[in-house]
Amino acid sequence: MLRIKTKFAGQKTRRGKIAAGLAIATVYILATALPAAAQLVFSSDCRNHQPIAVAPPQNAILFTKQPVPHPNGTASVFAINGLDTYVIPAGANSCIVAAPHANDNYCFIARNDNTIDGVGFAPIQNPGGLTACQ
């Protein structure tokens, strides 16, 4: 049998790193360039809230300030059942919540820039490397 060896010993490792980098870059571009699948409207008293179901293979939630792009200001999202507040930081269009509660209700409760109209959200499979919500 004829065996074909790669020309460079580290070629397979480099291909894996390149593929991982491309996957992260693709998700980042989608997160910053496209609106998320659904949107939370501003509701400081949480009267307007929506459930977000996170079921396998999804294991994270991507929150995006609307309209996109919108790197200025911060936006805060409150998880009603989990009693957690997630902040999309200034300087970022979006952020990711890794390992959120599987079925929680969320509301967009605060912003420090009135041009932020809403917060888009989408359950996703966490690729790693995205800005974490604060």
C-alpha positions as CSV (number, residue, x, y, z in Angstrom):
1,M,0.0,0.0,0.0
2,L,1.1,3.5,-0.7
3,R,0.9,5.9,2.1
4,I,0.8,9.6,1.5
5,K,2.3,11.8,4.2
6,T,1.7,15.4,4.7
7,K,4.5,17.6,3.6
8,F,4.6,19.5,6.9
9,A,4.3,17.8,10.3
10,G,2.1,20.6,11.8
11,Q,-0.1,21.0,8.8
12,K,-3.1,19.2,10.3
13,T,-2.9,21.3,13.5
14,R,-2.7,24.5,11.5
15,R,-5.8,23.5,9.4
16,G,-7.7,22.9,12.7
17,K,-6.7,26.3,14.1
18,I,-7.6,28.0,10.8
19,A,-11.0,26.3,10.7
20,A,-11.7,27.2,14.4
21,G,-10.7,30.8,13.7
22,L,-13.0,31.0,10.6
23,A,-15.9,29.6,12.6
24,I,-15.5,32.2,15.3
25,A,-15.1,35.0,12.8
26,T,-18.2,33.9,10.9
27,V,-20.3,33.9,14.1
28,Y,-18.9,37.2,15.1
29,I,-19.8,38.8,11.7
30,L,-23.3,37.3,11.9
31,A,-23.7,38.6,15.5
32,T,-22.7,42.1,14.6
33,A,-24.1,42.5,11.1
34,L,-27.4,40.8,11.3
35,P,-30.3,41.4,13.6
36,A,-31.0,38.6,16.0
37,A,-34.0,36.2,15.5
38,A,-36.4,38.0,17.9
39,Q,-36.4,41.2,19.8
40,L,-37.1,42.4,23.4
41,V,-38.7,45.8,23.6
42,F,-37.7,48.3,26.3
43,S,-39.7,47.7,29.5
44,S,-38.2,49.1,32.6
45,D,-40.8,47.4,34.8
46,C,-40.6,44.0,32.9
47,R,-44.2,44.0,31.9
48,N,-43.0,43.2,28.4
49,H,-41.0,40.0,28.6
50,Q,-40.4,37.0,26.4
51,P,-39.4,33.4,27.1
52,I,-36.2,32.2,25.5
53,A,-35.9,28.4,25.3
54,V,-32.3,27.1,25.2
55,A,-32.4,23.5,24.2
56,P,-29.6,21.3,22.8
57,P,-27.7,21.8,20.6
58,Q,-28.0,25.4,21.6
59,N,-26.2,26.2,24.9
60,A,-26.0,30.0,24.9
61,I,-28.0,33.2,24.2
62,L,-26.7,35.9,21.9
63,F,-28.0,39.4,22.8
64,T,-27.7,42.2,20.3
65,K,-28.3,45.9,20.7
66,Q,-30.8,47.2,18.0
67,P,-30.5,48.8,15.5
68,V,-27.4,47.0,14.3
69,P,-24.6,48.1,14.4
70,H,-24.8,49.9,17.7
71,P,-21.5,49.8,19.6
72,N,-22.4,52.9,21.8
73,G,-24.1,52.7,25.1
74,T,-25.0,49.8,27.3
75,A,-28.2,47.7,27.4
76,S,-29.4,45.5,30.3
77,V,-31.5,42.4,30.1
78,F,-33.0,40.8,33.2
79,A,-33.7,37.1,33.6
80,I,-36.9,36.8,35.6
81,N,-36.6,33.3,36.9
82,G,-32.9,33.3,37.3
83,L,-32.8,36.8,38.8
84,D,-29.7,37.7,36.8
85,T,-29.0,40.9,34.9
86,Y,-26.9,40.8,31.8
87,V,-25.3,43.9,30.4
88,I,-24.3,44.3,26.7
89,P,-21.2,46.5,27.2
90,A,-20.4,49.8,25.5
91,G,-18.0,49.2,22.6
92,A,-19.8,46.0,21.6
93,N,-22.8,45.3,19.4
94,S,-23.6,42.1,21.1
95,C,-22.6,39.7,23.9
96,I,-23.2,36.1,24.8
97,V,-24.6,34.4,27.9
98,A,-23.0,31.0,28.2
99,A,-25.0,28.3,30.0
100,P,-28.2,30.3,30.7
101,H,-31.3,28.8,32.4
102,A,-33.0,26.4,29.9
103,N,-36.4,28.1,30.0
104,D,-36.4,31.6,31.4
105,N,-38.2,34.8,30.7
106,Y,-36.2,37.9,29.8
107,C,-36.9,41.6,29.6
108,F,-34.9,44.6,28.4
109,I,-34.9,46.8,31.5
110,A,-32.2,49.5,31.1
111,R,-30.2,51.5,28.6
112,N,-28.0,54.5,28.8
113,D,-28.4,55.5,25.2
114,N,-32.0,56.2,24.0
115,T,-31.1,55.3,20.4
116,I,-31.0,51.6,21.5
117,D,-34.5,50.6,20.4
118,G,-34.5,47.0,21.5
119,V,-32.4,44.0,22.2
120,G,-32.4,41.1,19.7
121,F,-31.8,37.6,21.0
122,A,-31.1,34.2,19.6
123,P,-30.4,30.8,21.2
124,I,-27.1,29.6,19.7
125,Q,-24.4,27.0,20.0
126,N,-21.6,28.8,21.8
127,P,-18.5,28.9,19.4
128,G,-16.3,30.5,22.1
129,G,-14.4,33.8,21.5
130,L,-17.4,36.1,21.6
131,T,-17.8,39.0,24.0
132,A,-19.4,37.8,27.2
133,C,-22.3,39.7,28.8
134,Q,-21.3,41.5,32.0
